[in-house]
Amino acid sequence: MYQLLIVDDQPDLVEDLATNMDWESIGISSVYQAHSANEALDTMKATQIDIVITDIRMPGISGLDLIDAIKTSWNHVKCILLSGYNDFEYAQRALRQQASAFLLKPVEDEELMQAVKKAIEDLEQHWLEVSSLQNAISSVKANLPILRSHLLTTLLHKQLPQEQLQKWLHMVELPLEWDSPCYMMLLRMEDYFYKQSEEDSSLLEYAICNIAEEIFSENYQLWHVKDSYGYYAFLIFATSDGDYRLQAEAIEQKAAHLQHYVKLYLKGTISLVLSQELTFPQQLTSEYERLLHSFRQRIGSERDFLLTMQAEPAVEADDADCLTQLYTPPLLNHLLEIGQWEAVDDKLEAIFLELEQKRGDSHEHIVEAYYAIASALSYAVHKNKLRMTDSLGAEFNQLLTGPNFHTIMQLRSWLDGVIHAYKQSITARTQHSRTGIIQKVQDYAAQHLADASLQTIADHVFLNASYLSKVYKLETGEGISEYVTRLRLETAAHLLRTTSEKIYEISVKVGYNKTSYFIKVFKDRYGVTPQEFRDQ
């Protein structure tokens, strides 16, 4: 369903068009009214308008100028012009501004309905073309490198269902099959590269990846991404059938060539760790962790190393290892920082599930989980400019004494309390912040009643008009425009009771430059005209 805005300086005409026509029958769900171009622009900043019907001749900003402003900020909105003047110049300019229709007053209801219906058809056709498969494909092609990087990052940390992965591979134009053999190479840039500026470093990273593509491209297909540790993870696939034992040797030779050419032409060193042959995608996550572990344990701080992994005995279930859910995206500290509470619950559930299924009541891993979660929580609290003593209350004492837990249940129980305390603190601060905004809005409106509008108020409190409108409505149950109108009429009623000012003077004082319109809206609210109200 679409939303319509009718703009005219004649309130009776606007009211008649808005209420006496069956807009819903042609797909219009909401009809908004404005009596000036400025009021229309305020409405559009606060509401998603699809079609505008506007008079041409209005005080201040004309309908043609209004269309100019609309096309600058909302190019997709369809505009229909009404004019009481059969003026060819108006029609010419309307056509130049791509108005959907140019209708002469008095316009027949059916003629206006047909014009709006045609505007809806044009909108539907436009968005159909925008969302068409061809445009989607073009967009995907333009962003293939980014999409491929995102997909590989995901695969390094978790396995996707086969059907879903095959769709993604097809979308990013990677002709890879489930169970395909491949190799993984982890690359670390070293000393010289770290000393470069951010701009130069990015160029050098790009150059290294280009050298790798050049060296491997004759027989292999590369797919790479930069991981969260600053390493480059390369997947290496054969482009033709062959002896994979010999390919492993050839890949090691090409890796050595890569090190040589980087040192020769880029004047820096890199270290590489090569996997054995693995199966795509099932073994990617475990092999990636294995290569990272090898970098830490076997290369460490040494430079210019090339390590080829050999088969290792399977890790026993009770061997020491970290809790992977603590460190895989989305990270708990980021979820807590931005207050995604449902995602926080899901993340904690995954962490505890891994604890229970793989580690039981291992005290070492309970301690690991405690410190990681406490660190994430302290980061989020301080990132939100809060103090932990204020945010966590009595739960903060546990952080001071340390992890006195012996079971997962004890850790979970404490964590439920501390997350609840933090969530309440964030919610209370948000509420306090919104209360302050409401007070500023009302103070400004009271002091600038003659020219208060959604946009002038939004500028005063330094907020986007759409956001401000939604926050005000959420907190008070009343829109800003409705509040300003109510305040104007209540002020007018007070002035009528307590002063001898003329009605047109009161009208201007409370923001209605057109006395006839002031009389109408006053009567709509109080049931009598301003003069009758004063006489009573």
KESE-740552 format. One record per residue (C-alpha): chain; z, y, x; residue number from 1; residue in one letter. Coordinates in steps of 0.5 Angstrom, whole numbers, plus 500, padded with zeros to 3 digits. Layout:
BEGIN
["A",[Z,Y,X],NUM,"a"];
...
//
This chain:
BEGIN
["A",[500,500,500],1,"m"];
["A",[498,507,502],2,"y"];
["A",[502,514,502],3,"q"];
["A",[499,520,500],4,"l"];
["A",[501,527,501],5,"l"];
["A",[499,533,496],6,"i"];
["A",[499,540,499],7,"v"];
["A",[498,546,494],8,"d"];
["A",[502,553,494],9,"d"];
["A",[502,552,486],10,"q"];
["A",[508,548,485],11,"p"];
["A",[506,546,478],12,"d"];
["A",[499,543,480],13,"l"];
["A",[502,539,485],14,"v"];
["A",[507,536,480],15,"e"];
["A",[502,535,475],16,"d"];
["A",[497,531,480],17,"l"];
["A",[503,527,483],18,"a"];
["A",[506,525,477],19,"t"];
["A",[501,524,472],20,"n"];
["A",[496,520,475],21,"m"];
["A",[496,512,476],22,"d"];
["A",[496,512,484],23,"w"];
["A",[499,505,484],24,"e"];
["A",[493,502,481],25,"s"];
["A",[489,504,487],26,"i"];
["A",[494,502,492],27,"g"];
["A",[498,508,493],28,"i"];
["A",[505,507,493],29,"s"];
["A",[509,513,495],30,"s"];
["A",[506,521,493],31,"v"];
["A",[509,526,497],32,"y"];
["A",[509,534,495],33,"q"];
["A",[509,540,500],34,"a"];
["A",[507,547,498],35,"h"];
["A",[505,550,504],36,"s"];
["A",[502,547,511],37,"a"];
["A",[508,548,515],38,"n"];
["A",[512,544,509],39,"e"];
["A",[506,539,510],40,"a"];
["A",[507,538,517],41,"l"];
["A",[514,537,517],42,"d"];
["A",[513,532,512],43,"t"];
["A",[508,528,516],44,"m"];
["A",[513,528,522],45,"k"];
["A",[518,525,518],46,"a"];
["A",[514,520,514],47,"t"];
["A",[508,516,515],48,"q"];
["A",[502,519,511],49,"i"];
["A",[495,516,510],50,"d"];
["A",[492,521,506],51,"i"];
["A",[492,528,505],52,"v"];
["A",[490,532,499],53,"i"];
["A",[490,540,500],54,"t"];
["A",[488,546,497],55,"d"];
["A",[484,551,502],56,"i"];
["A",[486,557,500],57,"r"];
["A",[494,558,502],58,"m"];
["A",[498,563,504],59,"p"];
["A",[499,563,512],60,"g"];
["A",[496,557,514],61,"i"];
["A",[490,555,510],62,"s"];
["A",[488,548,508],63,"g"];
["A",[482,548,514],64,"l"];
["A",[487,550,519],65,"d"];
["A",[492,544,516],66,"l"];
["A",[487,539,517],67,"i"];
["A",[485,542,524],68,"d"];
["A",[493,540,526],69,"a"];
["A",[493,534,522],70,"i"];
["A",[487,531,526],71,"k"];
["A",[490,533,533],72,"t"];
["A",[496,529,532],73,"s"];
["A",[494,524,527],74,"w"];
["A",[487,523,527],75,"n"];
["A",[487,517,523],76,"h"];
["A",[489,521,517],77,"v"];
["A",[484,522,511],78,"k"];
["A",[484,529,509],79,"c"];
["A",[481,531,502],80,"i"];
["A",[480,538,501],81,"l"];
["A",[480,542,494],82,"l"];
["A",[477,549,493],83,"s"];
["A",[476,554,487],84,"g"];
["A",[471,557,491],85,"y"];
["A",[464,554,491],86,"n"];
["A",[463,557,498],87,"d"];
["A",[458,553,503],88,"f"];
["A",[462,556,509],89,"e"];
["A",[468,552,507],90,"y"];
["A",[464,546,506],91,"a"];
["A",[460,546,513],92,"q"];
["A",[467,547,516],93,"r"];
["A",[470,541,512],94,"a"];
["A",[464,536,514],95,"l"];
["A",[465,538,522],96,"r"];
["A",[473,537,521],97,"q"];
["A",[471,530,518],98,"q"];
["A",[474,531,511],99,"a"];
["A",[473,525,507],100,"s"];
["A",[471,529,501],101,"a"];
["A",[470,537,499],102,"f"];
["A",[472,538,491],103,"l"];
["A",[471,544,487],104,"l"];
["A",[477,546,482],105,"k"];
["A",[478,544,477],106,"p"];
["A",[477,537,479],107,"v"];
["A",[477,532,474],108,"e"];
["A",[482,526,475],109,"d"];
["A",[477,521,475],110,"e"];
["A",[473,525,481],111,"e"];
["A",[480,525,485],112,"l"];
["A",[481,518,484],113,"m"];
["A",[475,516,486],114,"q"];
["A",[475,520,493],115,"a"];
["A",[482,518,494],116,"v"];
["A",[480,510,493],117,"k"];
["A",[474,512,498],118,"k"];
["A",[479,514,503],119,"a"];
["A",[483,508,502],120,"i"];
["A",[476,504,503],121,"e"];
["A",[475,508,510],122,"d"];
["A",[482,507,512],123,"l"];
["A",[481,499,511],124,"e"];
["A",[475,499,514],125,"q"];
["A",[477,503,520],126,"h"];
["A",[483,499,522],127,"w"];
["A",[479,492,520],128,"l"];
["A",[475,494,526],129,"e"];
["A",[480,496,531],130,"v"];
["A",[484,490,530],131,"s"];
["A",[477,486,530],132,"s"];
["A",[477,480,534],133,"l"];
["A",[472,483,539],134,"q"];
["A",[476,489,540],135,"n"];
["A",[482,484,541],136,"a"];
["A",[478,480,546],137,"i"];
["A",[476,487,550],138,"s"];
["A",[483,489,550],139,"s"];
["A",[485,482,553],140,"v"];
["A",[479,483,559],141,"k"];
["A",[481,490,561],142,"a"];
["A",[489,487,562],143,"n"];
["A",[487,480,565],144,"l"];
["A",[491,481,571],145,"p"];
["A",[497,484,568],146,"i"];
["A",[497,478,562],147,"l"];
["A",[496,473,568],148,"r"];
["A",[502,475,572],149,"s"];
["A",[506,475,566],150,"h"];
["A",[504,468,564],151,"l"];
["A",[506,466,571],152,"l"];
["A",[512,469,571],153,"t"];
["A",[514,465,565],154,"t"];
["A",[512,459,567],155,"l"];
["A",[516,459,574],156,"l"];
["A",[522,460,570],157,"h"];
["A",[521,455,564],158,"k"];
["A",[516,450,561],159,"q"];
["A",[512,452,555],160,"l"];
["A",[509,447,550],161,"p"];
["A",[503,444,551],162,"q"];
["A",[499,447,545],163,"e"];
["A",[502,454,546],164,"q"];
["A",[500,454,554],165,"l"];
["A",[493,452,553],166,"q"];
["A",[492,458,548],167,"k"];
["A",[495,462,553],168,"w"];
["A",[490,460,559],169,"l"];
["A",[484,460,554],170,"h"];
["A",[486,467,553],171,"m"];
["A",[487,470,560],172,"v"];
["A",[481,466,562],173,"e"];
["A",[484,461,567],174,"l"];
["A",[480,454,566],175,"p"];
["A",[486,450,568],176,"l"];
["A",[488,443,564],177,"e"];
["A",[495,440,563],178,"w"];
["A",[497,435,568],179,"d"];
["A",[492,439,573],180,"s"];
["A",[494,437,581],181,"p"];
["A",[496,444,585],182,"c"];
["A",[500,447,590],183,"y"];
["A",[505,452,591],184,"m"];
["A",[506,457,596],185,"m"];
["A",[511,462,597],186,"l"];
["A",[510,468,601],187,"l"];
["A",[515,473,604],188,"r"];
["A",[513,480,607],189,"m"];
["A",[517,482,613],190,"e"];
["A",[520,487,617],191,"d"];
["A",[514,492,618],192,"y"];
["A",[512,492,611],193,"f"];
["A",[519,494,609],194,"y"];
["A",[519,500,613],195,"k"];
["A",[513,503,609],196,"q"];
["A",[513,508,604],197,"s"];
["A",[513,505,597],198,"e"];
["A",[505,508,596],199,"e"];
["A",[503,505,603],200,"d"];
["A",[507,498,601],201,"s"];
["A",[503,497,595],202,"s"];
["A",[497,498,598],203,"l"];
["A",[499,493,604],204,"l"];
["A",[501,488,598],205,"e"];
["A",[494,489,595],206,"y"];
["A",[491,488,602],207,"a"];
["A",[495,481,603],208,"i"];
["A",[493,478,596],209,"c"];
["A",[486,480,598],210,"n"];
["A",[486,477,604],211,"i"];
["A",[489,471,601],212,"a"];
["A",[483,470,596],213,"e"];
["A",[478,471,601],214,"e"];
["A",[481,465,605],215,"i"];
["A",[482,461,600],216,"f"];
["A",[476,462,595],217,"s"];
["A",[471,458,598],218,"e"];
["A",[474,451,596],219,"n"];
["A",[480,454,592],220,"y"];
["A",[482,458,586],221,"q"];
["A",[489,462,587],222,"l"];
["A",[493,465,581],223,"w"];
["A",[499,469,584],224,"h"];
["A",[505,474,582],225,"v"];
["A",[510,478,585],226,"k"];
["A",[517,475,583],227,"d"];
["A",[524,478,582],228,"s"];
["A",[526,477,589],229,"y"];
["A",[520,481,592],230,"g"];
["A",[516,474,594],231,"y"];
["A",[509,472,592],232,"y"];
["A",[508,466,589],233,"a"];
["A",[501,463,589],234,"f"];
["A",[499,457,585],235,"l"];
["A",[493,454,589],236,"i"];
["A",[488,449,585],237,"f"];
["A",[482,446,587],238,"a"];
["A",[475,448,585],239,"t"];
["A",[472,441,586],240,"s"];
["A",[474,434,586],241,"d"];
["A",[476,431,593],242,"g"];
["A",[481,428,597],243,"d"];
["A",[488,431,596],244,"y"];
["A",[491,429,602],245,"r"];
["A",[486,432,606],246,"l"];
["A",[486,438,602],247,"q"];
["A",[494,439,603],248,"a"];
["A",[492,439,611],249,"e"];
["A",[486,444,609],250,"a"];
["A",[491,448,605],251,"i"];
["A",[496,449,611],252,"e"];
["A",[491,451,616],253,"q"];
["A",[488,456,611],254,"k"];
["A",[496,459,610],255,"a"];
["A",[496,459,618],256,"a"];
["A",[490,463,618],257,"h"];
["A",[493,468,613],258,"l"];
["A",[499,469,617],259,"q"];
["A",[494,470,623],260,"h"];
["A",[489,475,619],261,"y"];
["A",[495,479,616],262,"v"];
["A",[498,480,623],263,"k"];
["A",[492,482,626],264,"l"];
["A",[489,487,621],265,"y"];
["A",[495,489,618],266,"l"];
["A",[500,489,624],267,"k"];
["A",[506,485,620],268,"g"];
["A",[508,478,619],269,"t"];
["A",[509,474,613],270,"i"];
["A",[513,467,612],271,"s"];
["A",[510,462,608],272,"l"];
["A",[513,456,605],273,"v"];
["A",[508,451,602],274,"l"];
["A",[510,445,597],275,"s"];
["A",[507,438,596],276,"q"];
["A",[502,437,591],277,"e"];
["A",[505,438,584],278,"l"];
["A",[503,437,577],279,"t"];
["A",[501,443,573],280,"f"];
["A",[505,446,569],281,"p"];
["A",[511,441,569],282,"q"];
["A",[514,441,576],283,"q"];
["A",[513,449,577],284,"l"];
["A",[520,451,575],285,"t"];
["A",[523,446,579],286,"s"];
["A",[518,447,585],287,"e"];
["A",[519,454,585],288,"y"];
["A",[527,453,586],289,"e"];
["A",[526,448,591],290,"r"];
["A",[521,453,595],291,"l"];
["A",[526,459,594],292,"l"];
["A",[532,454,597],293,"h"];
["A",[528,453,603],294,"s"];
["A",[527,460,604],295,"f"];
["A",[534,461,604],296,"r"];
["A",[536,455,608],297,"q"];
["A",[531,453,613],298,"r"];
["A",[528,460,614],299,"i"];
["A",[533,465,613],300,"g"];
["A",[532,471,617],301,"s"];
["A",[527,468,622],302,"e"];
["A",[520,471,622],303,"r"];
["A",[513,469,622],304,"d"];
["A",[515,462,620],305,"f"];
["A",[510,457,616],306,"l"];
["A",[514,451,613],307,"l"];
["A",[511,445,609],308,"t"];
["A",[515,442,604],309,"m"];
["A",[516,434,605],310,"q"];
["A",[519,429,600],311,"a"];
["A",[526,430,599],312,"e"];
["A",[531,425,595],313,"p"];
["A",[533,426,588],314,"a"];
["A",[539,431,587],315,"v"];
["A",[545,427,584],316,"e"];
["A",[547,430,578],317,"a"];
["A",[554,432,581],318,"d"];
["A",[551,435,587],319,"d"];
["A",[553,443,588],320,"a"];
["A",[548,447,584],321,"d"];
["A",[548,454,580],322,"c"];
["A",[547,455,573],323,"l"];
["A",[540,457,572],324,"t"];
["A",[541,460,565],325,"q"];
["A",[546,466,568],326,"l"];
["A",[540,468,572],327,"y"];
["A",[533,467,568],328,"t"];
["A",[531,473,564],329,"p"];
["A",[532,476,560],330,"p"];
["A",[539,478,564],331,"l"];
["A",[545,478,560],332,"l"];
["A",[547,485,563],333,"n"];
["A",[540,488,561],334,"h"];
["A",[542,485,554],335,"l"];
["A",[549,488,554],336,"l"];
["A",[546,495,556],337,"e"];
["A",[542,496,550],338,"i"];
["A",[546,493,545],339,"g"];
["A",[541,487,543],340,"q"];
["A",[547,483,540],341,"w"];
["A",[543,477,537],342,"e"];
["A",[540,476,544],343,"a"];
["A",[547,477,547],344,"v"];
["A",[549,471,543],345,"d"];
["A",[543,467,544],346,"d"];
["A",[544,468,552],347,"k"];
["A",[551,466,552],348,"l"];
["A",[550,460,547],349,"e"];
["A",[544,458,553],350,"a"];
["A",[549,459,558],351,"i"];
["A",[555,455,555],352,"f"];
["A",[550,449,553],353,"l"];
["A",[548,448,560],354,"e"];
["A",[555,449,562],355,"l"];
["A",[557,443,557],356,"e"];
["A",[551,439,558],357,"q"];
["A",[550,439,566],358,"k"];
["A",[557,441,569],359,"r"];
["A",[562,439,564],360,"g"];
["A",[569,442,565],361,"d"];
["A",[567,443,573],362,"s"];
["A",[572,449,575],363,"h"];
["A",[567,451,580],364,"e"];
["A",[562,453,575],365,"h"];
["A",[567,456,570],366,"i"];
["A",[569,461,575],367,"v"];
["A",[561,462,577],368,"e"];
["A",[560,464,570],369,"a"];
["A",[566,468,569],370,"y"];
["A",[564,472,575],371,"y"];
["A",[557,473,573],372,"a"];
["A",[559,475,566],373,"i"];
["A",[564,480,568],374,"a"];
["A",[559,483,573],375,"s"];
["A",[554,484,567],376,"a"];
["A",[559,487,563],377,"l"];
["A",[562,492,568],378,"s"];
["A",[555,494,569],379,"y"];
["A",[553,495,562],380,"a"];
["A",[559,499,560],381,"v"];
["A",[558,503,566],382,"h"];
["A",[551,504,565],383,"k"];
["A",[553,507,558],384,"n"];
["A",[557,512,561],385,"k"];
["A",[564,509,559],386,"l"];
["A",[570,506,562],387,"r"];
["A",[572,499,562],388,"m"];
["A",[579,501,560],389,"t"];
["A",[577,504,554],390,"d"];
["A",[572,500,552],391,"s"];
["A",[575,493,553],392,"l"];
["A",[582,495,551],393,"g"];
["A",[587,489,552],394,"a"];
["A",[582,485,554],395,"e"];
["A",[581,489,561],396,"f"];
["A",[587,485,563],397,"n"];
["A",[584,479,564],398,"q"];
["A",[579,482,569],399,"l"];
["A",[585,484,573],400,"l"];
["A",[588,478,573],401,"t"];
["A",[582,474,575],402,"g"];
["A",[579,467,572],403,"p"];
["A",[585,463,570],404,"n"];
["A",[581,458,566],405,"f"];
["A",[581,451,566],406,"h"];
["A",[576,449,561],407,"t"];
["A",[569,452,558],408,"i"];
["A",[573,453,551],409,"m"];
["A",[578,458,554],410,"q"];
["A",[572,462,558],411,"l"];
["A",[569,462,551],412,"r"];
["A",[575,464,547],413,"s"];
["A",[576,470,552],414,"w"];
["A",[569,472,552],415,"l"];
["A",[568,472,544],416,"d"];
["A",[574,477,545],417,"g"];
["A",[571,482,550],418,"v"];
["A",[564,482,547],419,"i"];
["A",[567,484,541],420,"h"];
["A",[571,489,544],421,"a"];
["A",[565,492,548],422,"y"];
["A",[561,492,541],423,"k"];
["A",[566,496,537],424,"q"];
["A",[566,501,543],425,"s"];
["A",[559,502,543],426,"i"];
["A",[558,502,535],427,"t"];
["A",[564,507,535],428,"a"];
["A",[561,512,540],429,"r"];
["A",[554,511,536],430,"t"];
["A",[557,513,530],431,"q"];
["A",[561,519,533],432,"h"];
["A",[554,521,536],433,"s"];
["A",[551,521,530],434,"r"];
["A",[557,525,526],435,"t"];
["A",[556,530,531],436,"g"];
["A",[548,531,530],437,"i"];
["A",[550,531,522],438,"i"];
["A",[555,537,523],439,"q"];
["A",[549,541,528],440,"k"];
["A",[544,540,522],441,"v"];
["A",[549,542,517],442,"q"];
["A",[551,548,521],443,"d"];
["A",[544,550,523],444,"y"];
["A",[541,550,516],445,"a"];
["A",[547,554,513],446,"a"];
["A",[546,559,518],447,"q"];
["A",[538,559,518],448,"h"];
["A",[537,558,510],449,"l"];
["A",[531,562,509],450,"a"];
["A",[527,559,515],451,"d"];
["A",[531,552,515],452,"a"];
["A",[526,546,516],453,"s"];
["A",[526,539,518],454,"l"];
["A",[522,541,525],455,"q"];
["A",[526,548,526],456,"t"];
["A",[532,543,525],457,"i"];
["A",[530,538,530],458,"a"];
["A",[528,543,535],459,"d"];
["A",[535,546,535],460,"h"];
["A",[538,539,536],461,"v"];
["A",[533,537,541],462,"f"];
["A",[531,531,537],463,"l"];
["A",[524,528,535],464,"n"];
["A",[523,530,527],465,"a"];
["A",[522,523,525],466,"s"];
["A",[528,520,528],467,"y"];
["A",[533,526,526],468,"l"];
["A",[530,525,519],469,"s"];
["A",[532,517,519],470,"k"];
["A",[539,518,522],471,"v"];
["A",[541,523,517],472,"y"];
["A",[538,519,511],473,"k"];
["A",[542,513,514],474,"l"];
["A",[549,517,515],475,"e"];
["A",[549,521,509],476,"t"];
["A",[544,518,504],477,"g"];
["A",[540,524,503],478,"e"];
["A",[534,527,506],479,"g"];
["A",[534,533,510],480,"i"];
["A",[529,536,506],481,"s"];
["A",[533,534,500],482,"e"];
["A",[540,537,503],483,"y"];
["A",[536,544,505],484,"v"];
["A",[534,544,498],485,"t"];
["A",[540,543,495],486,"r"];
["A",[544,548,499],487,"l"];
["A",[539,553,498],488,"r"];
["A",[540,552,490],489,"l"];
["A",[547,552,491],490,"e"];
["A",[547,558,495],491,"t"];
["A",[543,562,490],492,"a"];
["A",[547,560,484],493,"a"];
["A",[553,563,488],494,"h"];
["A",[549,569,489],495,"l"];
["A",[547,570,482],496,"l"];
["A",[555,569,480],497,"r"];
["A",[558,574,485],498,"t"];
["A",[553,579,486],499,"t"];
["A",[548,584,483],500,"s"];
["A",[542,582,487],501,"e"];
["A",[536,582,484],502,"k"];
["A",[533,575,483],503,"i"];
["A",[527,576,487],504,"y"];
["A",[532,578,493],505,"e"];
["A",[536,572,492],506,"i"];
["A",[529,568,492],507,"s"];
["A",[527,571,499],508,"v"];
["A",[534,570,502],509,"k"];
["A",[535,563,500],510,"v"];
["A",[528,561,503],511,"g"];
["A",[523,562,497],512,"y"];
["A",[518,567,498],513,"n"];
["A",[515,566,492],514,"k"];
["A",[519,567,486],515,"t"];
["A",[516,563,481],516,"s"];
["A",[517,557,485],517,"y"];
["A",[524,559,486],518,"f"];
["A",[525,560,478],519,"i"];
["A",[522,553,477],520,"k"];
["A",[526,549,482],521,"v"];
["A",[532,552,480],522,"f"];
["A",[531,551,473],523,"k"];
["A",[529,543,475],524,"d"];
["A",[536,543,478],525,"r"];
["A",[541,547,473],526,"y"];
["A",[537,546,466],527,"g"];
["A",[536,554,466],528,"v"];
["A",[533,560,469],529,"t"];
["A",[536,564,474],530,"p"];
["A",[537,570,469],531,"q"];
["A",[539,565,464],532,"e"];
["A",[544,562,469],533,"f"];
["A",[547,569,471],534,"r"];
["A",[547,571,463],535,"d"];
["A",[552,565,462],536,"q"];
//
